[in-house]
Amino acid sequence: MPALAVEELAWGDLVPPEARDAMGSPQPTHDLSALADTLSDEEFGDPAVQVEPAAPVVAELNGREVKLPGYIVPLGINDDGVVNEFLLVPYFGACIHVPPPPSNQIVYVQSETGIKLEALYQPFWITGSMQVEAVESDLANAGYKIADASIEPYTY
C-alpha cells in the first residue's frame, strides 16, 4: 500500500469557512515591550480563560496526514527533560501570556521522540495523522489531536 501524501496546512485550514469571519482570537504580540498592554487589555479578559473551548472544527481533516507549523506548550515532561505531550498553537505565548486561542486553533500532540525543554522557544513542524477529536487539558481545550507525531524544527 502506498504511503499517504502529507498535506501542509496553515492554521486557517483548521477553521470551517463559515466560522472564519466570526473568530475573535487575540493576535500574537511580536513586540514584547507591548505585551503588558496586551495582557491588561480588558478586551481579552482573564489570560487563563479560553474564549472558545468548543469552537467548530473541519471534520474532513479526520484521518489525513498533515504537516502543521506552530509553537509548543508543554503538558508532559519526562525525567530526561523531554516534552512528549504538548499543545501545538499558532503563535508564541498562546495559553501562557494571552488567553488560549479557540479550540480549533489548538492541536493536542503526542510524540515518542519529543522535544528538549530548552528548545521550546522556536517553532516546529509537526507531522502525523490528524484526528478531529476534542481533548481537554488544564491549560486549554484542543479541537484536534495528532498521536505518534514526528517533529522537526521550522525553517523559514
GIBEL-V937425 format. One record per residue. N is the residue number from 1. RES is the residue in one small letter. PHI is phi in degrees with one decimal (* if undefined). PSI is psi in whole degrees, 0 to 359 (* if undefined). NEAR is the number of other ideal C-beta (glycine too) atoms within 8 Angstrom. Layout:
N_RES_PHI_PSI_NEAR / N_RES_PHI_PSI_NEAR
This chain:
1_m_*_131_2 / 2_p_-69.9_151_3 / 3_a_-67.7_146_4 / 4_l_-71.2_142_6 / 5_a_-70.6_140_5 / 6_v_-90.6_129_8 / 7_e_-102.4_121_8 / 8_e_-78.4_124_7 / 9_l_-108.9_155_10 / 10_a_-108.6_162_5 / 11_w_-62.5_329_10 / 12_g_-63.6_336_6 / 13_d_-68.3_345_8 / 14_l_-90.1_0_13 / 15_v_-112.8_127_15 / 16_p_-58.4_143_9 / 17_p_-51.4_320_5 / 18_e_-70.3_345_5 / 19_a_-101.3_352_11 / 20_r_-62.7_320_9 / 21_d_-71.3_334_4 / 22_a_-85.8_351_5 / 23_m_-66.3_131_9 / 24_g_-124.9_37_4 / 25_s_-75.0_150_9 / 26_p_-66.3_146_8 / 27_q_-82.4_151_5 / 28_p_-63.3_148_10 / 29_t_-101.6_109_11 / 30_h_-88.1_333_4 / 31_d_-90.7_100_6 / 32_l_-64.6_341_6 / 33_s_-68.0_340_4 / 34_a_-94.6_2_8 / 35_l_-61.8_319_11 / 36_a_-60.6_320_6 / 37_d_-64.9_320_7 / 38_t_-64.1_316_12 / 39_l_-67.8_329_10 / 40_s_-89.0_355_6 / 41_d_-66.9_117_7 / 42_e_-63.2_340_5 / 43_e_-59.2_325_4 / 44_f_-92.0_346_11 / 45_g_70.0_205_8 / 46_d_-66.3_124_5 / 47_p_-64.6_348_10 / 48_a_-92.6_352_4 / 49_v_-102.8_124_7 / 50_q_-76.2_129_11 / 51_v_-68.1_314_12 / 52_e_-127.5_84_9 / 53_p_-74.0_351_9 / 54_a_-136.5_51_7 / 55_a_-67.9_152_13 / 56_p_-64.2_144_7 / 57_v_-117.1_171_12 / 58_v_-101.0_100_10 / 59_a_-60.0_330_6 / 60_e_-65.9_346_5 / 61_l_-78.4_346_14 / 62_n_-59.4_124_8 / 63_g_84.7_357_6 / 64_r_-83.7_144_10 / 65_e_-80.3_119_11 / 66_v_-129.5_162_14 / 67_k_-133.5_124_11 / 68_l_-136.7_131_12 / 69_p_-86.3_153_8 / 70_g_175.0_186_12 / 71_y_-111.0_154_13 / 72_i_-99.7_131_12 / 73_v_-117.2_108_13 / 74_p_-67.6_141_10 / 75_l_-116.9_326_11 / 76_g_-135.9_131_8 / 77_i_-126.0_128_8 / 78_n_-83.4_179_8 / 79_d_-63.6_339_3 / 80_d_-90.4_6_4 / 81_g_76.6_27_8 / 82_v_-108.0_129_10 / 83_v_-87.1_116_14 / 84_n_-120.1_3_13 / 85_e_-139.3_123_9 / 86_f_-158.4_168_13 / 87_l_-100.4_134_15 / 88_l_-97.4_126_15 / 89_v_-128.0_160_14 / 90_p_-77.2_344_9 / 91_y_-147.0_154_9 / 92_f_-64.5_137_7 / 93_g_92.5_352_11 / 94_a_-60.8_139_16 / 95_c_77.9_352_11 / 96_i_-121.2_305_7 / 97_h_-98.1_341_9 / 98_v_-136.3_164_12 / 99_p_-55.5_147_12 / 100_p_-58.0_144_11 / 101_p_-67.3_170_15 / 102_p_-55.0_154_14 / 103_s_-59.2_335_15 / 104_n_-79.3_3_15 / 105_q_-117.0_20_14 / 106_i_-134.8_133_18 / 107_v_-119.3_125_15 / 108_y_-80.3_128_15 / 109_v_-127.9_140_14 / 110_q_-123.7_138_10 / 111_s_-146.2_136_13 / 112_e_-67.0_319_5 / 113_t_-75.9_319_7 / 114_g_67.9_189_10 / 115_i_-135.9_136_14 / 116_k_-61.5_138_8 / 117_l_-53.6_320_10 / 118_e_-71.2_350_5 / 119_a_-94.2_3_7 / 120_l_-72.0_354_10 / 121_y_-84.2_355_4 / 122_q_-108.9_158_7 / 123_p_-78.5_158_8 / 124_f_-134.4_156_14 / 125_w_-92.6_131_10 / 126_i_-115.7_127_16 / 127_t_-124.6_137_12 / 128_g_168.1_187_12 / 129_s_-83.5_117_10 / 130_m_-77.5_131_14 / 131_q_-116.1_130_10 / 132_v_-85.0_98_10 / 133_e_-151.6_128_7 / 134_a_-74.9_131_8 / 135_v_-129.6_126_8 / 136_e_-98.2_142_5 / 137_s_-138.7_173_10 / 138_d_-66.0_333_3 / 139_l_-87.0_317_8 / 140_a_-170.3_163_13 / 141_n_-90.8_143_13 / 142_a_-112.2_146_14 / 143_g_-93.7_349_15 / 144_y_-136.1_163_15 / 145_k_-143.4_140_12 / 146_i_-129.2_115_16 / 147_a_-99.9_154_9 / 148_d_54.7_46_8 / 149_a_-77.9_150_11 / 150_s_-101.0_148_8 / 151_i_-129.2_136_11 / 152_e_-145.2_149_7 / 153_p_-59.1_143_7 / 154_y_-80.7_129_9 / 155_t_-116.3_142_3 / 156_y_-81.8_*_2
